[in-house]
């Protein structure tokens, strides 16, 4: 109680304080990392209405589609620029048998999706449907292999089926309508192998990884990038054991971090929340910074040259399902609070660009913190979608270090929370993008961006902000949250003064 009271007093004091921050932009700093575009990755799981209804309606559907994929979704994703798409799970992956999802649809067996509501899965969306989708939206596939309930032979043959030019697997693929192999880079060897992926110890999993990885071959010029199934948020021992026992036999190790109130009891509503819960969720989301840093510190011990990448291949908010929907389908709405979580998280990911080479938000459509929601033939772009679209300018851009002092306060549950977050990068055509997040609900902030050496020119701004922090975009209604042009800045000599409204996300391009 004492902690909460002092946190609230701290917050009140900070709200009264004047908010003027100078941000020094070290644009000429050398040897800066590239912000891997894969940090803007997505995740598609056979869960609820993510695949069926969200992505895939089938070619005979009355919903406008391109060879079975929703046309509205494909178009929205093309605008978003999705660099990488992870599939088929999640927990689903370790019960998925790929041979059930190839060949004539009528011959594909049914299965029970026991992780997600016991829904019957007809396997009509399988390997061909996934890889063709990746080609359609111009994204890199990331396959999550079944280690928990599959076999080494099964995973090895899946890789061969997808990537080999000759042999029986290639013949089978051709018989099923695809002569040329697909390109496959990212291969996940299991998912959450400590939990739904087999309840293993890190020692046992490490040995299993080495065995599976041995037989997943590079065929005909296709080179695999193998990802070991990593830790859940605070499980540092898992990372330690995998680093020591697998080491350079993995290209990357994954990590999962969800912004969730707690794993037992109510996770809170996605749309109905008070100020305390707003700051608590944001503070939990920025704790990912410390979690990533701790995993990186362990990795540095075993791999000081940073040859092994860290991949945050599941992250995002996790609330109670929308009332009246299947509890196993994890369908949640998405408000301006989710947009704040997305922007604050992406700013943090940029700071870890040296080691963090991928992040996949869960999930792309109709589950958890989605980009898109669908209902029959209607589609809604969520506030999180808008952040990802505004921020896609940072994909593969060079990180620009900044120095500034963001005041901190304790959220009601006692987690530290910055009052301001800024990130910057320079892209291939020389443009600088500065993204600013003001999470404070009642405080406009003035930021001076100090470029030290040159005069910024041709500055253009875009802002995401809504009337109420729990506003969301809903079916059949005008969007309540949408980006708009932003003119609240003044460039003078080598500085730009920006007036950042309360609870807003801004991107400046110059
Ligand atoms: O995203 C939902 C689930 O969360 C995934 O299937 C699993 O990997 C994680 O526990």
Boltz pocket constraint, residues with backbone or C-beta under 6 A from the ligand:
constraints:
  - pocket:
      binder: B
      contacts: [[A, 45], [A, 89], [A, 90], [A, 91], [A, 92], [A, 191], [A, 192], [A, 314], [A, 362], [A, 368]]
      max_distance: 6.0
